[in-house]
């Protein structure tokens, strides 16, 4: 209400749209289409994906008339009329107008200590924003003054894409040599360091995983991401050797850090059951979703807990476990003495 429709035909920056919306909302804004003419102003753009994913230099662009400046660790400048392929850098000489050069220097970019995203962001919201390039879909990057320029890292970028594809497909053994090449080219790449450590962990190579996690911790000592994945690694190993208290503590630590992305509730429920913490086991097993590969086992364990807690619906839970039984749980259900009384 009270806003006249209209069209601004001059090119404008995404940040100007941002400030215009703030202005419409009655909030503080530096630049707004409602108050300032855009004709002649430098058009600004940003490319933050390499920074958000890999901790490389943020990239900022300014275009005014036929001049273009790019800031990514250093400034590049081009005359778009005379050099449309942007092959001759003018930044070192007087041909690049100071107004265009200053526009990229004045653009707000992430700095050490800056918060990249709200701590309370859910996993679903993180993935939505990651798909748009506003936050990273993986671990938070390490902001480093000597970060490489994305333009200089194109061969490494191809390796990162390959490694990420292999890692997402659980092809951990194939991902290892690719990730090692990435870290040889970019030793402070936290995403690659964590994927390397996790790959070793999933392959059961504990000593290699421990060294790789220590490397990731050295890159980002205060990273919750490192603590989360290291806790999962420690929990899986402790569970495999029968150290219930250590495994339980590790999984609890991981879940406290990332309740939205924690996927080991079945493991945690089994550990609680072994420790006779039946109420905790009930809660953990109830969080296992039907889409989980271990759902049949979760129903079996939940039925056991139901009997031990003397729940009124224990018979129904046993029946549900029987209906969803697979090759692993079917013989376990048939031999379970707790169920013979129901």
C-alpha positions in Angstrom: 0.0 0.0 0.0 1.2 3.5 -0.9 3.9 2.2 -3.3 3.5 3.4 -6.9 4.3 0.7 -9.5 7.2 1.6 -11.8 10.1 0.3 -13.8 13.8 1.1 -13.4 15.4 0.4 -16.7 19.0 1.0 -15.7 21.1 -2.0 -14.5 21.1 -2.4 -10.7 22.9 -4.5 -8.2 21.4 -7.3 -6.2 22.6 -5.5 -3.1 20.5 -2.4 -4.2 17.4 -4.7 -4.5 18.3 -5.9 -0.9 18.5 -2.3 0.4 15.3 -1.3 -1.5 13.4 -4.0 0.3 14.8 -2.9 3.6 13.7 0.7 2.7 10.2 -0.5 1.9 10.1 -2.3 5.2 11.0 0.9 7.1 14.4 -0.4 8.0 17.9 1.2 7.7 19.4 0.9 4.2 22.3 2.5 2.5 21.0 2.6 -1.1 17.4 2.4 -2.3 15.8 2.7 -5.7 13.1 4.8 -4.0 15.6 7.5 -3.0 18.7 7.4 -5.3 18.9 7.4 -9.1 20.9 4.4 -10.4 21.9 5.9 -13.7 25.7 6.0 -13.8 26.2 4.0 -10.6 28.5 1.0 -10.7 26.6 -2.3 -10.9 27.9 -4.7 -8.3 27.9 -8.5 -8.2 29.3 -11.2 -6.0 30.3 -14.9 -6.4 30.7 -16.4 -3.0 30.3 -20.1 -3.8 34.1 -20.8 -3.8 34.4 -19.0 -0.5 31.5 -20.7 1.1 32.5 -24.2 0.0 36.3 -24.1 0.1 37.4 -21.0 1.9 38.9 -19.4 -1.2 38.9 -15.7 -1.9 35.4 -14.0 -2.1 34.8 -12.6 -5.5 33.3 -9.1 -6.1 32.6 -7.4 -9.5 31.8 -3.8 -10.4 30.7 -2.6 -13.9 30.3 1.0 -14.8 29.9 1.9 -18.5 32.5 -0.1 -20.4 34.8 -0.7 -17.4 34.8 -3.7 -15.2 36.7 -4.4 -12.0 37.0 -7.8 -10.2 38.3 -8.1 -6.6 39.4 -11.6 -5.5 42.5 -11.3 -3.4 43.7 -8.6 -5.8 42.0 -6.2 -8.3 41.7 -6.9 -12.0 40.4 -4.4 -14.5 39.1 -4.6 -18.0 37.8 -2.4 -20.8 34.7 -4.4 -22.0 34.4 -2.5 -25.4 38.1 -2.9 -26.4 38.6 -6.3 -24.7 35.3 -8.2 -24.4 37.1 -11.5 -23.6 38.7 -9.8 -20.6 42.2 -10.9 -21.6 44.2 -7.7 -20.8 44.3 -6.6 -17.1 44.3 -2.8 -16.7 44.3 -2.7 -12.9 48.0 -1.8 -12.7 47.6 1.4 -14.8 45.5 4.6 -14.9 43.0 3.2 -17.5 40.7 1.8 -14.8 38.6 4.6 -13.3 39.0 5.0 -9.6 35.3 5.0 -9.1 35.1 1.4 -10.4 38.2 0.3 -8.5 36.8 1.8 -5.2 33.4 0.2 -5.7 34.9 -3.3 -5.3 37.1 -2.3 -2.4 34.0 -0.8 -0.6 31.9 -3.9 -1.1 31.3 -5.8 2.2 33.0 -9.2 2.2 33.4 -11.8 4.9 36.2 -11.1 7.3 37.8 -13.2 10.1 35.5 -13.6 13.0 32.4 -12.8 11.0 29.3 -15.0 11.5 28.5 -16.9 8.3 25.0 -18.0 9.4 22.7 -18.2 12.4 23.7 -20.9 14.8 20.1 -22.1 15.0 19.7 -22.8 11.3 18.0 -26.1 10.6 19.5 -28.7 8.3 16.6 -28.2 5.8 17.1 -24.4 5.7 20.8 -24.8 5.4 20.4 -27.0 2.3 17.9 -24.6 0.8 20.3 -21.6 1.2 23.2 -23.7 0.1 21.4 -24.5 -3.2 21.2 -20.7 -3.8 24.8 -20.1 -2.9 24.2 -18.2 0.4 25.7 -20.6 2.8 27.8 -23.7 2.5 26.2 -27.1 2.3 29.2 -28.6 4.0 31.5 -27.4 6.9 31.9 -23.7 7.5 35.0 -22.5 5.7 38.1 -21.2 7.4 38.5 -17.5 6.6 42.2 -17.0 5.8 44.1 -14.0 4.6 46.3 -16.0 2.2 43.3 -17.9 0.7 43.8 -18.8 -3.0 42.0 -17.1 -5.8 39.2 -19.1 -7.4 40.6 -18.2 -10.9 43.9 -19.9 -9.9 42.2 -23.0 -8.6 40.3 -24.3 -11.6 42.2 -27.6 -11.9 41.6 -28.2 -8.1 37.9 -27.3 -8.5 37.5 -30.2 -11.0 39.1 -32.5 -8.4 36.8 -31.2 -5.7 33.7 -31.9 -7.8 35.0 -35.4 -8.5 35.8 -36.1 -4.9 32.5 -34.8 -3.7 30.6 -37.0 -6.2 32.5 -40.1 -5.1 32.1 -39.2 -1.4 28.4 -38.7 -1.7 28.1 -42.0 -3.4 29.9 -43.7 -0.5 32.8 -44.7 -2.9 35.3 -43.8 -0.2 38.2 -45.8 -1.4 38.0 -44.1 -4.8 37.7 -40.7 -3.2 40.9 -41.0 -1.1 43.5 -40.4 -3.9 41.4 -37.5 -5.3 41.1 -35.8 -1.9 44.9 -36.3 -1.3 45.5 -34.4 -4.6 43.2 -31.6 -3.5 45.0 -31.2 -0.2 48.3 -31.2 -2.0 47.1 -28.2 -3.9 45.2 -26.5 -1.1 46.5 -27.7 2.3 44.0 -25.6 4.3 40.8 -26.9 2.5 38.6 -27.9 5.5 36.0 -29.6 3.3 38.5 -31.9 1.7 40.3 -32.6 5.0 37.0 -33.7 6.7 36.0 -35.8 3.7 39.4 -37.5 3.8 39.1 -38.2 7.5 35.5 -39.5 7.2 36.4 -41.7 4.2 39.2 -43.4 6.2 36.8 -43.8 9.1 34.1 -45.4 7.0 36.7 -47.8 5.5 37.7 -48.9 9.0 41.2 -47.4 8.8 41.2 -46.0 12.2 44.9 -44.9 12.5 44.6 -43.0 9.1 41.3 -41.5 10.2 42.8 -40.3 13.5 45.7 -38.6 11.7 43.3 -37.0 9.1 41.0 -35.7 11.8 44.0 -34.2 13.7 44.9 -32.5 10.4 41.4 -31.1 10.1 41.5 -30.0 13.7 44.7 -28.1 13.0 43.1 -26.3 10.1 40.1 -25.2 12.2 40.7 -25.7 15.9 37.3 -24.2 16.9 35.2 -25.9 14.3 32.0 -27.6 15.4 32.1 -29.5 12.1 35.3 -31.2 13.0 34.1 -32.0 16.5 30.8 -33.5 15.0 32.4 -35.8 12.5 35.3 -36.8 14.9 32.7 -37.7 17.5 30.8 -39.9 15.0 34.1 -41.6 14.1 35.0 -42.1 17.8 31.5 -43.4 18.5 31.6 -46.0 15.7 35.0 -47.3 16.8 34.2 -47.5 20.5 30.9 -49.3 19.6 32.8 -51.8 17.4 35.1 -52.7 20.3 32.3 -52.9 22.9 33.2 -49.8 24.8 29.6 -48.7 25.5 30.3 -45.7 27.8 32.8 -44.2 25.3 30.6 -44.8 22.3 27.5 -43.4 24.1 29.4 -40.2 25.1 30.7 -39.7 21.6 27.3 -40.1 19.9 25.7 -37.8 22.6 28.3 -35.2 21.9 27.6 -35.4 18.1 23.9 -35.2 18.6 24.1 -32.2 20.9 26.1 -30.3 18.2 23.8 -31.3 15.2 20.4 -32.7 16.3 19.0 -32.0 12.9 21.6 -33.9 10.9 22.4 -36.6 13.5 21.6 -40.0 11.9 22.9 -42.4 14.5 19.8 -42.7 16.7 19.6 -46.4 16.2 23.2 -46.8 17.4 22.5 -44.5 20.4 19.3 -46.5 21.2 21.2 -49.8 21.2 23.8 -48.3 23.4 21.2 -47.0 25.9 19.5 -50.4 25.9 22.8 -52.1 26.6 23.3 -49.7 29.5 19.7 -50.4 30.7 18.8 -46.7 30.2 15.4 -47.8 28.9 13.7 -44.4 28.8 16.7 -42.9 26.8 16.6 -45.9 24.5 12.9 -45.4 23.9 13.4 -41.7 22.9 16.4 -42.4 20.6 14.7 -45.3 18.8 11.5 -43.3 18.3 13.6 -40.8 16.4 14.6 -43.4 13.7 12.5 -42.7 10.6 10.9 -45.2 8.3 13.2 -44.2 5.5 16.3 -45.2 7.6 18.0 -48.4 6.4 18.0 -49.6 10.0 14.3 -49.1 10.6 13.5 -52.8 10.9 16.2 -53.1 13.6 14.9 -50.0 15.3 11.4 -51.5 15.5 12.8 -54.7 17.0 14.8 -52.8 19.6 11.9 -50.5 20.3 9.7 -53.6 21.0 12.3 -54.9 23.4 12.3 -51.6 25.2 8.5 -51.5 25.3 8.4 -54.8 27.1 11.1 -53.8 29.6 9.2 -50.6 30.3 6.0 -52.5 30.6 4.3 -50.2 28.2 0.6 -50.9 27.5 1.2 -51.0 23.7 4.1 -53.5 23.9 2.1 -56.2 22.0 1.3 -53.8 19.2 5.0 -52.9 18.9 6.0 -56.5 18.8 3.5 -57.0 16.0 4.9 -54.0 14.1 8.4 -55.4 14.4 7.2 -58.7 13.0 5.5 -57.0 10.0 8.6 -55.0 9.1 11.1 -57.7 9.8 13.9 -58.3 7.4 16.4 -61.1 7.0 18.4 -59.8 10.0 15.7 -59.1 12.5 13.3 -62.0 11.6 15.4 -64.7 13.4 16.1 -62.3 16.3 12.4 -61.8 16.8 11.7 -65.5 16.8 14.4 -66.2 19.4 13.5 -63.2 21.7 12.3 -64.5 25.0 10.9 -61.2 26.0 8.3 -61.6 23.3 7.1 -65.0 24.3 5.1 -63.6 27.2 3.2 -61.4 24.8 
